[in-house]
Structures are given as structure tokens and as C-alpha cells.
């Protein structure tokens, strides 16, 4: 069972937010998901990603299974 996700208030320069939103749209992600993707990549690149972090959900709609039909 997934753990509860943390909420965070983030203040950004409007131009930075707009650039992130455009980038997220290009990648078919929400702005929030794009920020999490970038933070995870930065943590991994810096060797600071904890080993117990759940994988990020893939982009797009969840796949349907035969059980759901």
C-alpha cells in the first residue's frame, strides 16, 4: 500500500512557473509531477536518493486490466 504523499507550499517566480508548466505539458505531465520528476533526478544525480523511495508512476492514464472490464 502506498504511503501518504507529503504536501508542500512552493513559491516560484511566475516566469519559472510558466516555463515549468510548458515543459510539463510537453512531457505530458502535470506541473506537480514535473517538479517531482526533476527533484528525483537531481537527488539521484547527487547520490542523495534514499533507497526506500517508491517508483514514480508512469506518465499517462493507468493501464486497464481484464479484471476491470
C-alpha positions as CSV (number, residue, x, y, z in Angstrom):
1,X,0.0,0.0,0.0
2,X,1.5,3.4,-1.0
3,X,2.3,5.8,1.8
4,X,0.6,9.1,2.1
5,X,2.2,11.8,0.0
6,X,3.5,15.0,1.6
7,X,2.1,18.4,0.7
8,X,4.4,21.4,0.2
9,X,3.7,25.0,-0.5
10,X,6.2,26.2,-3.1
11,X,6.7,29.8,-4.0
12,X,8.0,30.3,-7.5
13,X,8.8,33.3,-9.8
14,X,5.9,33.4,-12.2
15,X,8.2,33.1,-15.2
16,X,9.8,30.0,-13.7
17,X,6.3,28.5,-13.1
18,X,5.2,29.2,-16.6
19,X,8.4,27.6,-18.0
20,X,7.8,24.5,-15.8
21,X,4.2,24.3,-16.9
22,X,5.1,24.4,-20.6
23,X,7.8,21.8,-20.1
24,X,5.4,19.6,-18.1
25,X,2.8,19.9,-20.9
26,X,5.5,18.9,-23.5
27,X,6.2,15.8,-21.4
28,X,2.5,15.0,-20.8
29,X,2.9,15.6,-17.0
30,X,1.2,17.9,-14.6
31,X,3.3,20.7,-13.3
32,X,3.4,19.0,-9.9
33,X,4.6,15.7,-11.4
34,X,7.3,17.6,-13.5
35,X,8.6,19.2,-10.3
36,X,8.8,15.8,-8.6
37,X,10.5,14.2,-11.6
38,X,13.1,17.0,-11.6
39,X,13.7,16.7,-7.9
40,X,14.1,13.0,-8.1
41,X,16.6,13.3,-10.9
42,X,18.6,15.9,-9.0
43,X,18.6,13.7,-5.9
44,X,19.8,10.7,-8.0
45,X,22.5,12.7,-9.8
46,X,23.8,14.0,-6.4
47,X,23.8,10.5,-4.9
48,X,21.2,11.5,-2.3
49,X,18.2,9.4,-3.4
50,X,17.1,7.3,-0.4
51,X,16.9,3.6,-1.2
52,X,13.4,3.2,0.1
53,X,11.7,5.7,-2.3
54,X,8.8,4.3,-4.2
55,X,9.0,4.4,-8.0
56,X,7.3,7.3,-9.7
57,X,4.1,6.5,-11.5
58,X,4.5,6.3,-15.3
59,X,3.0,9.1,-17.4
60,X,-0.5,8.9,-18.7
61,X,-3.5,7.0,-17.7
62,X,-3.2,3.8,-15.7
63,X,-3.4,0.7,-17.8
64,X,-6.6,-1.3,-17.6
65,X,-6.6,-4.9,-16.9
66,X,-9.0,-7.6,-17.9
67,X,-10.2,-7.7,-14.2
68,X,-11.5,-4.2,-14.5
69,X,-13.7,-4.9,-17.6
